[in-house]
Amino acid sequence: MIRRATIKDIKAIHRLLQEYGDKGELLPRPLSQLYDHVRDFTVYADDKENRIVGCCALQFCWDELAEIRSLAVHPAYTGRKIGTKLTESALSEAELYGIKNVFTLTYRPGFFKKFGFTQIERSQLPLKIWADCILCVKFPDCDEIAMMKVIG
């Protein structure tokens, strides 16, 4: 089931992001930052197991620009289209808010191509989005791929 994240979900989201962060597959986020951005998150909850098995954030950057970030699915649940459902939910929300452009920084461009994202140069993104990059262990040698989708 996909739903908005709550404060009670933050520790589970943190563990999920940390797992992929430890592998270098996404930027881990401090627990305090997750609490600050709880409203950005949607989660996929396995009600039978009573656990969060996927998460995705849609962060608004500018009046017509948002970022899909922190998309993660527990390894035991991959292959079940959970990432697809979370991405579709984020894109629907962006459209609801009148966002014209959604970008992502990813190591899995093939996944986002399925949704109409195209690769762009990171330099095409506004400087404002790079504030989080200072926290990254790979800064300033980012190797993520920037992708953009134009909505409507």
N, C-alpha and C positions, 0 to 999 in steps of 0.2 A: 504494500500500500504506500502510495506517495502522499506526503503531507508536509506542511510547514514544520520546520524544526522548532523545538522548544528549548528552554534553558536546561531541562533535564536530559536533552540529547547531546549536549556539548561534549561531555567527556567521551561518549562513544564516537562522535565525529572526530575528536582529537586523536583517539586511538587508531581509527581508520586512516586518517591522513598521515599519522606518524609512521604507520606500517609502510606506506608507499614512500614517504619521505626518507626513511631509513635505506630504502633501495635506490634513492636518487631519482625516483620517477615522478615526483611532484614536490612542490615547495611545502615543507611542513609549516604549520602555523602555530604560534604560541597559544596556549589555552586562553590567556587574557584577550587576545585578538579575536578568538572565536566567540567569546561572550559578547564582545563589542559588535560583532557582525552576525549574531544569531538570526536576525531578520532576513539576511541574505540567503539563508540555507533552506533547502528542501531535502528531505530524507526519504529513503525507501525503508520502511519498517517491515520486518518479518514478524507478523503478529503471533504466529505459531511458536516461534522461538523467542519472542519478546526481546528482539534486538534490532539495532540499526545495522543494515547491511549495505547501505549506499548513501552517498550524499553528493550534493552539488550546490554551488552558490552562484547567484546572479548578482553581481555588484555593479551598481550604477556609477559611471565615471563622469558623465557629462550629460547634457540635455538629450542627446540622441545617441549616446554611446554607453554600452554596458559590456561587462566581461563575464564569461562563464569561467569559473575557477573552482578549484578544490573538488573536482569530479572524481569520485572514488567508489569502487564496489569491492566489498570483502572478497578475497580470493576464492573462498568456498562457494561464492554465489555468481561468479563470472559465467558468461555464456547464457544468461537467462534474460537478456535484453533490459536489465536494470539500468545500465548506463544510458541506453537509448531512451528509456522512459524519463529518466532524470533530465537528459538534455532536451528532449521535446518539451518537458514541463518548463524548463528555463526559457526556451525560445518563445513559448506561448506567453509566459509572463512578460518577457521583453516587449512582445507585440502589444500586449494589453496596456503597457505603459507608454506606448508610442515611440519606443526605441527604434531607430533606423539601422543601426550598425551594432553587431555583437562580435566581439573578438575573443580569442582564447590564446593562451601560450601553452603549447603541448609538446609531448614527445610522441604522440600518436595521431599524426595528421590524417591517416587513413580513416580513422573513426569519425573525425569531424567533417571530412569530405563528403560522407554519406548524407550530411545535413545541409550541404551547399556552401560550406566554408571553403575559402580559397586562401592559399598561402600568400602572405604579404611580407614586406620588409618591416622589421621591428621599428625602424625609424619613422614609419607612417603613423605610429601610435603617438598620442600626445604625451608629453613629458610627465604629466601628472600620474600616469599609471606606473611609473617606474619607482615610486616611493617604496613599495614593498620589496623591490629588488635588492635594496641595501641589506635586508635581512637574510638574503639567500647565500648559502655557502658557495655558490657558483659565481657570485658577483665579483668582478664585472665581466666574467667570461660566460655569459648566458648561452646555452646551447638549445634552448627551447625554440620551437617553431611558432611564429606568429601567424594566426589565421583570422580571417574576417568573413562575416556573413552579412549581406545587406538584406534587410527585412522590408518587404512590401515595396 
